[in-house]
């Protein structure tokens, strides 16, 4: 609803319907001029287009619109760097600096852009395109001669809020007021039973999408103990009040729901908490029939499916080794001797957690970042070709032109070396936005590897998982593991410490792991960013 992914043709057609609002800011007032702008928004002559206030930023607005559309309508604010050319006096850079920075530039064009605060797990604010409802609300307020705050109470009632589906919370530009007319509309007989309506409304209130945006439930969760939310607090929510649900009705509706844990006793202290993420129907990921995906288990035999989550479009597979131990030992010695390993330390204790290296394709200079630590890239060495041919070609069935273009190497000297719960959701992979294939190969001592559903609403505020969803496997030398689809968006994984980690010092049990991934979005400073 909020960030539609559409073709440029449809996107510009959508903007065209709001010519009276948007085009004056681009310095264009006619359909022909707008059509010409669509065809040549990258051309140099567009830098001379002036906005209604006389500033030379019309071309920059159009360029930023196209950049946002190419990535689904939303990108980090730092993405404006893609608009800057190599020349020091780039017109886009000058236009943004003339406004006093990115935030001021966005605020100067409120009918086109919105600056949002960082979402959980993000480091900087994001820029997104305004929605049709937001443009209509602003145009309605302007036509009425009212400010936005004055028009908010008189605005039409939010039709998504009536159905319990508004994801904007307090930021919604339409009214959420509890009017008698809306209350009567919600109490009209429906084809679905009252119990189902109460259950769906409560599950929506507890869903990740709602908690991320609704201050009421965000504060409830932050002040909870162990993630438990009192049923009385749920009933006090305006959305639940609209359907006149009681504590007893909510408890009855939630009985037998596998996604939540219900506590009905003692009376007066009823509570509920989620035991796995709640995926609302419109938030489900595309199915394989809607958006086909050729997985590794479809290419090669002997892949075992560990996780197959069709609703979240997430898969994790395992392939046991059939290669001779002598070959694996030779490769292990080669990797340990040839790679220029760099140590990584934990933020808290400052202890070494593992050693790492980062290989990329020729011409790429994207650094790999572990929190505050940045790893310089190295070119893929020629001696690695035989290992890649065995793993990617023979083991995964990939042709050489389809091989991933980056490799992350990790060395664990003993079982005290590990990596905690995390997702490979760095911006250079865009694994939370598009299908992402990650291939991992192991050498050396066996280690336990775990995957689990993310708990984005954990009361601690730190990355966490639903413990009921944990799947564990032991990776031996030569084993291959894959994570595919949108696995990084919905799941986390970790390499566990071993039993000998408690010994001082831990006995040596070295293990090497290589992880192949596709670089989708190069860093702005990388020469390959323009090509990609």
VOTIRO-575707 format. One line per 4 residues: their letters; for each residue y, x, z of N, C-alpha, C. Coordinates in steps of 0.02 Angstrom, whole numbers. Layout:
N
a	Y,X,Z,Y,X,Z,Y,X,Z  ...
***
This chain:
532
xxxx	-60,41,0,0,0,0,63,44,0  60,100,39,121,137,50,130,195,1  75,226,-19,80,283,-64,36,271,-125  55,227,-171,13,212,-228,7,272,-274
xxxx	-53,285,-300,-63,338,-349,-65,305,-417  -18,321,-460,-14,288,-524,6,339,-577  -4,321,-639,15,365,-694,91,367,-699  116,419,-732,188,425,-740,217,367,-779
xxxx	177,341,-827,202,285,-867,214,224,-823  165,208,-782,172,151,-736,226,166,-684  229,228,-661,278,246,-609,349,237,-634  363,262,-693,430,255,-719,446,182,-735
xxxx	394,144,-755,406,73,-767,425,38,-702  394,59,-646,411,31,-580,483,47,-562  504,110,-574,573,128,-559,621,91,-605  599,80,-667,642,46,-715,662,-23,-693
xxxx	619,-56,-653,635,-123,-629,691,-122,-576  708,-63,-554,761,-57,-503,819,-15,-531  835,-27,-595,887,14,-627,954,8,-591  970,-52,-568,1035,-62,-539,1043,-23,-474
xxxx	987,-7,-441,991,28,-377,983,103,-385  935,124,-426,917,195,-429,954,233,-483  960,202,-543,989,239,-599,1061,261,-587  1104,222,-552,1171,248,-538,1171,313,-501
xxxx	1120,324,-458,1118,388,-421,1099,445,-467  1065,429,-522,1047,480,-571,1103,490,-622  1157,451,-617,1212,457,-664,1197,422,-729  1148,377,-732,1129,343,-794,1131,268,-781
xxxx	1156,231,-829,1167,160,-819,1135,117,-874  1096,146,-918,1065,108,-971,993,124,-980  957,78,-1012,885,88,-1022,871,146,-1070  912,153,-1122,900,207,-1170,907,275,-1137
xxxx	959,280,-1096,971,344,-1063,913,360,-1015  887,308,-982,831,319,-937,768,339,-975  756,308,-1034,698,326,-1075,702,399,-1096  764,421,-1115,771,490,-1134,760,537,-1076
xxxx	779,514,-1016,768,555,-956,693,561,-941  654,508,-954,583,511,-941,550,564,-984  572,568,-1048,538,614,-1094,557,686,-1080  616,699,-1052,639,768,-1047,666,787,-980
xxxx	636,761,-925,665,775,-859,661,848,-840  617,886,-874,611,958,-859,661,999,-899  689,971,-952,730,1011,-997,795,1032,-963  824,1086,-988,881,1116,-954,943,1072,-957
xxxx	951,1032,-1011,1012,993,-1017,1018,938,-965  964,921,-930,968,870,-878,1004,894,-816  1011,960,-810,1046,986,-752,1120,967,-753  1144,944,-810,1214,924,-813,1226,852,-795
xxxx	1174,813,-784,1182,742,-766,1212,738,-696  1262,696,-688,1297,690,-623,1281,623,-591  1277,622,-525,1265,560,-489,1330,522,-480  1325,463,-449,1383,420,-442,1437,450,-399
xxxx	1420,495,-354,1471,526,-311,1499,590,-340  1480,605,-402,1508,663,-436,1470,727,-427  1419,728,-385,1381,789,-374,1329,798,-429  1315,860,-445,1270,877,-500,1198,879,-475
xxxx	1170,822,-457,1102,820,-430,1058,768,-464  1079,739,-518,1038,688,-552,973,716,-577  975,775,-608,913,805,-633,867,825,-576  896,847,-520,855,866,-463,819,806,-434
xxxx	854,748,-431,821,687,-407,763,669,-451  773,670,-517,720,653,-564,662,702,-560  677,766,-552,624,817,-547,583,807,-484  617,791,-428,581,781,-365,540,717,-369
xxxx	565,664,-403,526,603,-412,462,618,-449  466,656,-503,406,672,-542,357,715,-502  384,762,-463,341,804,-422,303,763,-370  337,714,-339,303,672,-289,252,627,-322
xxxx	268,599,-381,219,557,-415,156,595,-433  163,658,-451,105,698,-471,57,710,-414  79,699,-352,36,711,-294,27,648,-252  35,589,-283,20,527,-248,79,496,-212
xxxx	139,523,-219,197,492,-189,221,523,-124  186,574,-98,206,604,-35,187,678,-34  232,721,-11,218,792,-6,259,821,52  238,878,79,279,911,130,347,928,103
xxxx	397,929,148,465,944,127,470,1013,96  426,1058,117,428,1126,90,409,1128,16  382,1072,-11,361,1071,-81,419,1074,-129  481,1066,-105,538,1071,-150,542,1141,-179
xxxx	508,1189,-149,507,1257,-177,479,1259,-247  436,1210,-265,408,1208,-332,461,1192,-384  518,1165,-363,571,1148,-410,614,1209,-426  611,1260,-384,655,1317,-393,627,1363,-447
xxxx	669,1385,-492,648,1433,-542,651,1504,-516  635,1551,-559,638,1621,-539,710,1645,-533  756,1613,-570,826,1635,-567,856,1619,-499  900,1662,-476,931,1652,-411,975,1590,-410
xxxx	1007,1576,-467,1054,1520,-470,1022,1460,-504  963,1441,-481,928,1382,-508,969,1319,-492  979,1275,-541,1021,1215,-528,991,1170,-474  924,1165,-469,894,1124,-417,909,1153,-348
xxxx	905,1218,-343,921,1251,-279,994,1239,-260  1038,1244,-310,1109,1234,-297,1123,1162,-276  1090,1114,-310,1102,1044,-294,1081,1027,-223  1024,1055,-201,999,1041,-134,1042,1076,-82
xxxx	1062,1138,-96,1105,1173,-49,1174,1140,-43  1198,1111,-98,1263,1078,-96,1264,1019,-49  1206,989,-38,1200,933,9,1189,956,81  1178,1021,90,1167,1047,158,1094,1053,176
xxxx	1049,1054,126,978,1063,141,937,1003,117  871,1009,125,825,958,100,836,891,135  842,892,202,848,829,238,911,791,218  967,827,210,1029,795,189,1025,770,118
xxxx	989,807,76,980,785,6,941,720,3  888,716,44,848,654,46,889,596,73  928,608,125,969,555,154,1023,532,106  1044,576,61,1095,557,12,1068,510,-42
xxxx	1001,505,-46,970,461,-96,919,416,-61  942,372,-17,895,331,23,857,280,-18  883,263,-78,847,214,-120,788,246,-157  784,313,-155,731,347,-192,682,381,-145
xxxx	707,415,-92,664,456,-50,669,434,23  616,451,61,614,441,133,587,505,164  620,529,217,597,589,253,560,565,315  494,582,319,452,560,374,438,617,422
xxxx	430,604,487,410,656,534,339,679,520  319,737,544,251,762,530,198,716,559  145,707,521,87,671,545,46,718,590  -1,690,629,-44,734,670,-80,786,627
xxxx	-74,849,647,-105,903,610,-60,935,558  -1,906,545,46,934,497,100,973,534  130,1021,498,178,1066,529,251,1049,513  262,1015,457,331,1002,438,338,930,414
xxxx	400,904,413,410,836,388,389,829,315  381,767,293,360,753,225,411,709,190  413,716,125,456,674,83,410,626,45  428,563,44,390,515,5,439,470,-33
xxxx	413,437,-85,453,391,-123,457,324,-87  513,290,-94,520,225,-61,473,175,-93  451,127,-53,407,75,-77,448,17,-107  414,-27,-142,448,-84,-171,480,-127,-117
xxxx	445,-136,-61,472,-176,-7,535,-145,22  536,-78,29,595,-45,56,654,-50,9  642,-42,-56,697,-49,-103,724,-121,-104  678,-169,-100,700,-239,-98,740,-253,-35
xxxx	718,-226,22,754,-238,85,824,-209,82  831,-149,55,898,-120,51,942,-158,2  913,-179,-55,953,-217,-103,972,-285,-74  927,-315,-35,941,-380,-5,998,-374,46
xxxx	996,-320,86,1049,-310,136,1116,-297,102  1115,-258,47,1177,-243,11,1206,-306,-20  1163,-348,-48,1186,-410,-79,1214,-458,-27  1188,-454,35,1211,-498,88,1272,-472,124
xxxx	1293,-411,107,1351,-382,140,1337,-362,211  1273,-349,228,1254,-330,296,1229,-260,297  1234,-228,355,1201,-164,366,1127,-177,374  1088,-122,371,1016,-131,378,997,-159,446
xxxx	1030,-134,499,1014,-158,566,1033,-232,574  1089,-253,543,1108,-323,547,1061,-367,508  1037,-342,452,994,-383,409,922,-384,433  904,-338,478,833,-334,498,808,-399,529
xxxx	848,-428,574,825,-490,605,824,-548,558  866,-547,506,870,-603,460,825,-593,399  791,-537,396,749,-522,338,689,-569,337  659,-578,279,597,-617,275,543,-586,320
xxxx	499,-628,347,447,-605,391,397,-562,352  374,-508,383,327,-462,350,260,-497,339  240,-504,277,178,-540,263,117,-499,283  124,-432,285,69,-391,308,61,-396,384
xxxx	118,-402,419,114,-410,492,81,-476,511  93,-528,471,62,-593,485,-14,-586,484  -40,-545,438,-112,-537,432,-138,-480,475  -93,-449,514,-114,-393,556,-127,-330,517
xxxx	-94,-323,458,-109,-267,415,-50,-220,404  6,-231,438,64,-188,427,52,-120,462  57,-66,423,43,1,449,107,39,467  166,6,461,228,42,471,256,35,542
xxxx	230,-13,580,254,-20,648,328,-34,652  363,4,695,434,-7,705,476,14,644  446,53,598,483,76,539,483,25,483  450,-31,492,446,-82,440,516,-112,428
xxxx	533,-121,364,599,-147,346,600,-223,347  544,-256,361,542,-328,365,533,-349,438  547,-413,452,548,-437,521,477,-446,548  468,-424,610,405,-436,647,416,-484,705
xxxx	471,-522,703,488,-567,758,436,-622,765  423,-641,828,372,-692,843,403,-762,837  417,-783,775,448,-849,765,396,-904,771  420,-964,788,375,-1021,796,341,-1039,730
xxxx	379,-1033,675,351,-1050,611,292,-1004,594  302,-938,605,248,-890,591,189,-903,638  204,-920,700,151,-932,749,109,-992,727  143,-1045,702,106,-1104,680,65,-1089,618
xxxx	91,-1045,573,53,-1028,513,-11,-991,531  -7,-947,581,-66,-910,600,-117,-953,636  -95,-1008,666,-141,-1051,702,-172,-1105,658  -153,-1106,594,-183,-1155,549,-257,-1139,540
xxxx	-299,-1189,527,-371,-1177,518,-383,-1129,460  -429,-1083,470,-449,-1036,418,-524,-1044,405  -545,-1016,349,-616,-1021,332,-658,-977,379  -629,-924,405,-666,-880,450,-658,-905,521
xxxx	-708,-895,563,-707,-918,631,-657,-881,674  -641,-911,730,-592,-882,776,-617,-817,805  -681,-813,821,-710,-752,848,-701,-693,800  -714,-705,736,-707,-652,686,-635,-630,679
xxxx	-588,-679,683,-518,-662,677,-495,-619,735  -517,-637,795,-499,-596,854,-529,-527,848  -592,-523,829,-625,-458,823,-590,-414,771  -574,-442,713,-541,-403,660,-472,-380,682
xxxx	-436,-423,718,-369,-405,739,-371,-348,791  -418,-352,839,-424,-300,889,-446,-234,857  -494,-236,812,-518,-175,780,-462,-143,738  -421,-185,706,-364,-157,669,-316,-122,717
xxxx	-301,-154,773,-255,-123,822,-281,-56,846  -347,-48,851,-376,15,875,-390,65,819  -378,46,757,-395,89,700,-348,149,698  -371,202,664,-332,263,659,-265,250,624
xxxx	-265,211,571,-204,198,533,-151,165,576  -173,118,619,-124,83,661,-100,126,718  -145,161,752,-126,203,809,-80,259,788  -88,284,727,-46,338,703,27,316,696
xxxx	38,250,684,106,227,670,134,179,722  93,148,762,116,97,809,131,129,876  194,130,898,211,163,962,177,131,1021  167,65,1019,137,31,1077,67,58,1090
xxxx	25,60,1039,-44,83,1049,-47,159,1056  0,194,1026,2,267,1035,15,284,1109  62,247,1140,77,259,1210,19,237,1255  -14,181,1237,-72,159,1276,-126,213,1278
xxxx	-139,242,1220,-191,293,1216,-171,356,1253  -107,375,1248,-84,436,1282,-88,430,1357  -80,370,1383,-82,360,1456,-151,338,1481  -201,336,1437,-267,312,1456,-308,369,1488
xxxx	-363,350,1517,-410,398,1546,-476,394,1507  -493,448,1474,-555,449,1435,-553,405,1373  -492,386,1351,-487,344,1292,-496,270,1305  -505,250,1368,-515,179,1385,-448,143,1384
xxxx	-445,86,1350,-385,44,1346,-402,-24,1378  -362,-45,1426,-374,-108,1460,-368,-168,1412  -414,-216,1420,-412,-276,1378,-348,-315,1391  -324,-314,1453,-261,-348,1468,-203,-318,1429
xxxx	-203,-253,1419,-151,-221,1378,-157,-242,1305  -219,-250,1281,-228,-274,1213,-201,-345,1205  -217,-388,1254,-195,-458,1251,-119,-463,1254  -87,-414,1286,-14,-415,1292,21,-395,1227
xxxx	-18,-369,1179,11,-350,1114,33,-413,1077  90,-408,1041,116,-466,1006,66,-492,954  32,-447,922,-15,-468,869,-71,-510,898  -95,-491,957,-149,-530,989,-120,-595,1017
xxxx	-58,-593,1041,-26,-653,1068,-17,-706,1014  -8,-685,952,2,-732,898,-59,-777,887  -118,-753,906,-178,-794,899,-203,-820,966  -161,-813,1018,-176,-841,1084,-245,-821,1110
xxxx	-263,-757,1102,-328,-734,1125,-325,-717,1199  -377,-735,1236,-382,-718,1307,-426,-657,1317  -427,-631,1379,-469,-573,1394,-542,-589,1381  -564,-649,1402,-634,-669,1393,-651,-675,1319
xxxx	-605,-702,1279,-619,-708,1207,-624,-640,1173  -581,-593,1193,-584,-526,1164,-650,-492,1182  -671,-497,1244,-734,-467,1265,-792,-498,1226  -791,-563,1218,-845,-597,1183,-847,-575,1109
xxxx	-787,-567,1079,-784,-548,1009,-807,-476,996  -800,-433,1047,-816,-362,1038,-888,-346,1057  -925,-393,1084,-994,-380,1102,-1036,-365,1040  -1074,-311,1043,-1117,-293,987,-1084,-254,932
xxxx	-1019,-239,938,-984,-199,887,-1000,-126,899  -1031,-94,850,-1056,-25,859,-1001,26,863  -942,11,835,-888,60,833,-852,69,900  -861,22,947,-825,25,1011,-875,19,1069
xxxx	-853,44,1127,-890,37,1189,-851,-11,1234  -885,-62,1259,-853,-115,1298,-872,-111,1371  -822,-117,1414,-833,-118,1487,-808,-185,1513  -854,-229,1533,-835,-297,1554,-832,-306,1629
xxxx	-854,-257,1668,-853,-262,1740,-822,-199,1769  -788,-205,1828,-777,-267,1866,-726,-312,1832  -729,-376,1851,-684,-426,1822,-611,-407,1839  -569,-410,1790,-499,-391,1799,-485,-320,1777
xxxx	-539,-281,1763,-530,-212,1741,-567,-201,1675  -573,-253,1634,-607,-247,1570,-571,-196,1526  -610,-157,1489,-580,-104,1447,-624,-92,1387  -596,-57,1338,-632,-41,1276,-609,27,1252
xxxx	-653,63,1218,-635,126,1187,-677,136,1124  -650,174,1076,-685,187,1013,-736,243,1023  -794,234,991,-845,287,992,-853,317,923  -819,291,873,-816,320,807,-755,292,772
xxxx	-729,327,721,-669,303,688,-679,234,657  -626,195,661,-627,128,632,-594,131,563  -633,116,511,-608,118,442,-595,46,420  -532,29,410,-515,-38,388,-533,-47,315
xxxx	-550,-107,292,-574,-117,223,-529,-86,170  -462,-94,177,-418,-67,124,-410,9,130  -435,38,186,-430,110,195,-494,146,174  -544,110,151,-606,141,129,-593,183,67
xxxx	-630,237,62,-623,282,5,-659,253,-56  -640,276,-117,-673,251,-177,-748,264,-177  -786,217,-201,-859,225,-205,-877,269,-265  -940,288,-269,-963,330,-325,-960,292,-390
xxxx	-967,226,-388,-962,187,-449,-890,182,-473  -843,178,-425,-772,176,-443,-746,243,-466  -769,297,-433,-746,364,-448,-806,411,-446  -840,421,-502,-903,461,-502,-891,532,-477
xxxx	-942,559,-445,-940,627,-419,-1009,658,-426  -1013,714,-461,-1077,749,-469,-1085,799,-413  -1128,783,-366,-1138,825,-307,-1191,879,-321  -1195,928,-277,-1244,982,-287,-1315,956,-284
xxxx	-1327,905,-243,-1395,878,-240,-1414,842,-305  -1364,826,-346,-1378,797,-412,-1390,851,-464  -1369,912,-450,-1375,967,-498,-1439,1007,-488  -1459,1015,-425,-1514,1061,-408,-1563,1026,-361
xxxx	-1627,1045,-364,-1676,1017,-317,-1673,1051,-249  -1709,1022,-201,-1721,1048,-134,-1660,1046,-89  -1609,1007,-106,-1553,998,-60,-1568,941,-13  -1562,953,52,-1573,902,103,-1505,872,124
xxxx	-1501,806,126,-1440,772,146,-1436,768,222  -1385,798,251,-1374,796,323,-1327,738,342  -1273,730,304,-1226,675,314,-1215,642,246  -1223,577,243,-1208,537,184,-1168,476,206
xxxx	-1102,483,203,-1056,431,226,-1020,403,166  -1048,349,138,-1020,320,77,-952,289,89  -942,258,148,-879,225,163,-822,276,163  -835,335,191,-783,387,195,-790,438,138
xxxx	-835,427,91,-844,471,33,-855,543,55  -901,553,102,-912,618,132,-986,635,132  -1002,697,112,-1072,720,111,-1076,791,137  -1130,804,173,-1147,872,195,-1220,882,180
xxxx	-1237,936,144,-1306,948,123,-1327,1019,142  -1392,1029,146,-1421,1093,167,-1478,1112,120  -1480,1175,101,-1534,1201,59,-1564,1262,92  -1628,1256,111,-1662,1311,144,-1677,1368,96
xxxx	-1678,1429,122,-1687,1489,80,-1759,1495,56  -1765,1516,-7,-1831,1533,-36,-1829,1604,-64  -1774,1641,-52,-1768,1709,-77,-1802,1759,-30  -1825,1814,-56,-1861,1863,-13,-1815,1894,39
xxxx	-1843,1908,97,-1804,1935,153,-1775,2003,136  -1812,2043,96,-1788,2109,78,-1723,2106,38  -1718,2057,-8,-1657,2048,-47,-1598,2028,-3  -1611,1982,44,-1558,1960,89,-1534,2016,134
xxxx	-1580,2060,156,-1560,2116,198,-1517,2166,159  -1535,2177,96,-1495,2223,54,-1425,2195,45  -1420,2131,32,-1354,2101,22,-1314,2103,87  -1347,2093,144,-1312,2095,209,-1282,2164,220
xxxx	-1322,2217,208,-1297,2286,217,-1240,2301,169  -1244,2275,108,-1191,2286,59,-1126,2253,81  -1131,2191,103,-1071,2155,125,-1040,2188,186  -1080,2208,232,-1053,2238,294,-1019,2304,281
xxxx	-1046,2343,232,-1018,2409,219,-958,2407,171  -959,2362,123,-908,2362,70,-845,2323,88  -851,2272,128,-794,2229,142,-747,2262,192  -682,2256,180,-631,2281,226,-618,2226,279
xxxx	-656,2227,333,-652,2174,383,-590,2180,426  -560,2123,442,-502,2120,487,-519,2074,546  -505,2096,606,-523,2056,665,-476,1998,676  -504,1943,701,-466,1884,721,-473,1874,796
xxxx	-418,1858,829,-418,1849,901,-398,1778,919  -423,1754,976,-405,1687,1000,-334,1689,1028  -299,1632,1025,-230,1629,1049,-227,1634,1125  -275,1602,1159,-271,1598,1232,-290,1663,1266
xxxx	-352,1685,1255,-377,1743,1291,-362,1808,1254  -347,1804,1189,-336,1865,1151,-399,1903,1135  -458,1871,1144,-521,1904,1130,-538,1897,1057  -575,1946,1031,-596,1944,960,-648,1889,952
xxxx	-637,1845,903,-684,1790,890,-727,1803,829  -704,1844,782,-742,1862,723,-700,1910,681  -731,1934,626,-696,1976,577,-695,1939,511  -642,1950,472,-635,1909,412,-607,1949,354
xxxx	-613,1920,294,-584,1947,232,-573,1888,185  -530,1898,135,-508,1843,91,-504,1869,19  -548,1843,-25,-550,1863,-95,-525,1806,-139  -483,1823,-188,-456,1773,-234,-463,1799,-306
xxxx	-446,1756,-354,-450,1775,-424,-393,1824,-441  -401,1859,-495,-351,1907,-517,-286,1871,-533  -231,1897,-509,-165,1867,-521,-141,1823,-465  -185,1805,-418,-166,1763,-361,-147,1806,-301
xxxx	-95,1785,-266,-74,1823,-206,-66,1776,-146  -101,1719,-147,-98,1672,-91,-131,1701,-29  -94,1701,27,-122,1724,90,-161,1668,123  -211,1687,163,-250,1638,201,-226,1641,273
xxxx	-212,1583,302,-181,1581,368,-228,1551,420  -237,1587,475,-273,1562,534,-222,1553,589  -192,1495,595,-141,1485,646,-81,1530,631  -68,1578,677,-12,1624,668,-32,1687,630
xxxx	-96,1695,615,-120,1755,581,-125,1743,506  -97,1789,467,-98,1783,394,-140,1840,365  -188,1823,322,-233,1872,292,-212,1884,220  -200,1947,204,-181,1965,136,-242,1959,89
xxxx	-231,1935,28,-288,1927,-18,-309,1993,-49  -372,1994,-70,-399,2050,-108,-432,2023,-171  -432,2063,-224,-464,2043,-286,-540,2043,-277  -573,1996,-309,-646,1992,-304,-677,2054,-334
xxxx	-716,2092,-295,-745,2154,-321,-802,2141,-369  -815,2190,-412,-868,2182,-462,-937,2181,-430  -946,2216,-374,-1012,2219,-343,-1033,2151,-313  -987,2104,-308,-1003,2038,-280,-1033,1991,-333
xxxx	-1030,2011,-396,-1052,1966,-450,-1125,1946,-444  -1168,1993,-426,-1240,1977,-420,-1253,1927,-364  -1217,1934,-309,-1226,1887,-253,-1202,1817,-274  -1146,1814,-309,-1120,1749,-332,-1166,1717,-383
xxxx	-1195,1758,-426,-1241,1730,-476,-1302,1699,-442  -1327,1731,-389,-1385,1703,-353,-1366,1639,-316  -1310,1640,-279,-1292,1582,-238,-1265,1525,-280  -1214,1539,-321,-1181,1486,-358,-1220,1464,-420
xxxx	-1250,1512,-454,-1287,1496,-515,-1356,1470,-500  -1398,1513,-470,-1467,1493,-456,-1473,1441,-401  -1434,1450,-348,-1441,1405,-290,-1405,1338,-298  -1348,1338,-334,-1308,1276,-339,-1306,1246,-409
xxxx	-1332,1282,-458,-1334,1254,-526,-1267,1251,-560  -1220,1295,-541,-1153,1295,-571,-1149,1348,-626  -1117,1329,-681,-1103,1378,-734,-1047,1425,-710  -1044,1484,-739,-997,1534,-715,-925,1509,-720
xxxx	-908,1471,-772,-839,1447,-779,-823,1392,-728  -874,1367,-693,-863,1316,-642,-864,1345,-571  -872,1410,-564,-875,1440,-498,-808,1433,-461  -809,1421,-395,-747,1421,-356,-710,1487,-362
xxxx	-644,1485,-355,-603,1545,-367,-579,1579,-304  -605,1561,-246,-586,1596,-184,-646,1601,-138  -647,1655,-99,-703,1668,-53,-674,1689,14  -695,1655,66,-678,1674,134,-740,1705,167
xxxx	-735,1767,190,-791,1803,219,-781,1810,294  -834,1798,333,-830,1803,405,-890,1842,432  -877,1888,479,-929,1928,511,-928,1913,586  -986,1891,611,-995,1877,683,-1043,1930,710
xxxx	-1017,1974,754,-1058,2030,778,-1111,2009,828  -1098,1957,868,-1146,1934,918,-1134,1859,929  -1174,1829,973,-1172,1757,981,-1112,1733,1022  -1071,1778,1049,-1009,1758,1081,-954,1747,1029
xxxx	-962,1775,970,-915,1763,916,-929,1694,887  -877,1654,877,-887,1586,852,-822,1560,824  -824,1499,797,-764,1463,775,-772,1391,797  -721,1364,833,-726,1297,862,-716,1242,811
xxxx	-709,1181,836,-702,1123,793,-640,1130,749  -648,1121,685,-593,1125,637,-614,1094,572  -566,1086,527,-578,1063,459,-543,1111,411  -572,1120,352,-542,1163,302,-491,1122,263
xxxx	-437,1103,297,-388,1057,268,-323,1091,251  -325,1156,235,-264,1192,217,-236,1164,152  -170,1170,144,-136,1140,87,-159,1170,21  -181,1232,21,-201,1264,-42,-264,1233,-71
xxxx	-303,1198,-30,-364,1165,-54,-354,1091,-66  -306,1060,-33,-292,987,-38,-356,947,-29  -397,967,18,-462,936,28,-458,868,61  -399,850,89,-391,784,118,-363,733,69
xxxx	-346,756,9,-317,712,-41,-365,700,-99  -405,749,-116,-450,744,-173,-519,768,-153  -569,752,-194,-636,777,-183,-635,853,-181  -668,881,-132,-668,954,-123,-739,978,-111
xxxx	-761,1026,-150,-827,1056,-143,-821,1123,-106  -857,1130,-51,-858,1191,-11,-931,1214,-6  -944,1276,-25,-1011,1304,-24,-1013,1362,24  -1061,1361,69,-1067,1413,120,-1136,1444,117
xxxx	-1139,1511,122,-1202,1548,122,-1205,1593,183  -1265,1603,210,-1274,1641,273,-1320,1700,263  -1305,1754,300,-1348,1813,304,-1352,1835,377  -1410,1862,396,-1416,1890,463,-1447,1842,513
xxxx	-1424,1846,576,-1454,1808,631,-1441,1733,622  -1488,1691,642,-1479,1618,638,-1427,1595,689  -1389,1543,670,-1340,1514,716,-1338,1439,706  -1319,1403,760,-1314,1330,759,-1247,1310,728
xxxx	-1250,1262,682,-1191,1237,646,-1188,1161,657  -1130,1135,677,-1123,1064,693,-1067,1031,653  -1077,968,636,-1026,927,603,-1020,862,642  -960,831,640,-949,769,676,-886,735,649
xxxx	-882,670,660,-823,632,641,-763,652,683  -704,655,651,-644,673,687,-622,616,734  -596,635,791,-565,587,838,-491,602,838  -454,569,793,-382,582,786,-342,553,844
xxxx	-373,508,882,-335,474,935,-354,501,1005  -385,559,1008,-408,584,1073,-349,590,1121  -361,570,1183,-306,567,1231,-276,635,1246  -313,689,1234,-287,756,1247,-235,777,1195
xxxx	-236,744,1137,-190,763,1084,-214,823,1044  -269,856,1065,-295,914,1030,-351,892,982  -367,934,932,-421,917,886,-485,903,925  -517,847,910,-578,828,945,-622,788,898
xxxx	-683,774,920,-731,737,880,-764,683,922  -795,635,888,-836,586,922,-904,617,936  -920,627,1000,-981,663,1018,-1043,625,996  -1038,557,990,-1096,518,969,-1114,531,896
xxxx	-1068,560,857,-1081,571,786,-1100,643,768  -1110,685,818,-1124,756,806,-1193,764,773  -1194,801,718,-1257,821,684,-1262,896,688  -1320,921,709,-1329,993,718,-1385,1019,673
xxxx	-1376,1081,649,-1427,1114,608,-1423,1189,623  -1478,1223,613,-1481,1296,622,-1481,1328,553  -1432,1371,541,-1426,1406,477,-1459,1474,483  -1511,1484,443,-1547,1548,441,-1521,1590,383
xxxx	-1543,1652,382,-1522,1698,328,-1545,1670,261  -1499,1664,214,-1514,1639,147,-1503,1565,138  -1492,1528,193,-1480,1455,187,-1411,1442,156  -1407,1387,119,-1344,1365,89,-1325,1298,120
xxxx	-1261,1287,130,-1235,1225,157,-1175,1203,116  -1172,1139,100,-1115,1114,61,-1082,1056,97  -1016,1052,89,-976,995,112,-937,969,52  -945,905,37,-919,879,-26,-881,814,-17
xxxx	-846,794,-70,-806,733,-67,-745,743,-21  -732,694,21,-676,696,68,-700,714,138  -750,757,142,-780,776,206,-728,807,253  -683,848,227,-633,881,270,-582,832,297
xxxx	-573,776,264,-526,726,287,-552,687,347  -616,674,349,-645,630,400,-689,667,451  -712,728,435,-759,763,479,-731,831,498  -756,857,554,-742,925,577,-809,962,583
xxxx	-806,1028,587,-868,1067,594,-853,1129,638  -906,1158,665,-898,1217,707,-961,1260,704  -952,1325,717,-1008,1370,726,-1014,1383,801  -1069,1362,831,-1076,1363,904,-1091,1433,930
xxxx	-1074,1444,992,-1096,1505,1026,-1171,1501,1040  -1202,1560,1044,-1274,1563,1058,-1288,1571,1132  -1351,1566,1150,-1371,1571,1221,-1356,1639,1251  -1356,1691,1210,-1345,1759,1236,-1271,1774,1246
xxxx	-1227,1727,1230,-1155,1740,1236,-1134,1749,1308  -1175,1726,1357,-1157,1732,1427,-1171,1801,1455  -1210,1841,1418,-1226,1909,1442,-1166,1955,1433  -1160,2006,1474,-1105,2053,1472,-1133,2124,1466
xxxx	-1122,2157,1408,-1096,2128,1346,-1151,2090,1309  -1133,2046,1263,-1184,2009,1225,-1223,2057,1179  -1287,2048,1173,-1327,2091,1128,-1306,2081,1055  -1308,2132,1015,-1287,2125,944,-1336,2079,906
xxxx	-1308,2029,874,-1345,1984,830,-1299,1967,771  -1288,2016,727,-1237,2007,674,-1257,1953,624  -1206,1917,601,-1214,1865,550,-1153,1867,505  -1164,1859,440,-1111,1857,390,-1114,1790,354
xxxx	-1055,1762,344,-1049,1698,309,-998,1704,253  -1015,1680,194,-969,1677,137,-957,1603,120  -894,1584,113,-875,1515,97,-834,1514,33  -860,1478,-17,-826,1473,-82,-788,1406,-85
xxxx	-725,1410,-109,-684,1350,-117,-638,1357,-177  -614,1300,-202,-568,1299,-259,-496,1298,-234  -456,1345,-260,-384,1345,-245,-350,1295,-292  -324,1241,-264,-295,1187,-303,-219,1193,-306
xxxx	-189,1212,-251,-116,1214,-248,-95,1283,-221  -76,1327,-267,-56,1394,-248,9,1393,-209  19,1443,-168,80,1449,-129,141,1457,-175  200,1434,-154,259,1440,-198,275,1511,-219
xxxx	258,1561,-177,273,1630,-194,221,1660,-241  166,1625,-254,112,1652,-295,130,1643,-369  120,1694,-411,134,1687,-483,94,1632,-516  35,1616,-489,-7,1565,-519,14,1494,-501
xxxx	65,1486,-457,86,1420,-437,116,1382,-497  150,1416,-541,178,1384,-600,124,1360,-647  71,1400,-655,16,1381,-699,-22,1321,-671  -32,1320,-605,-71,1266,-575,-31,1202,-572
***
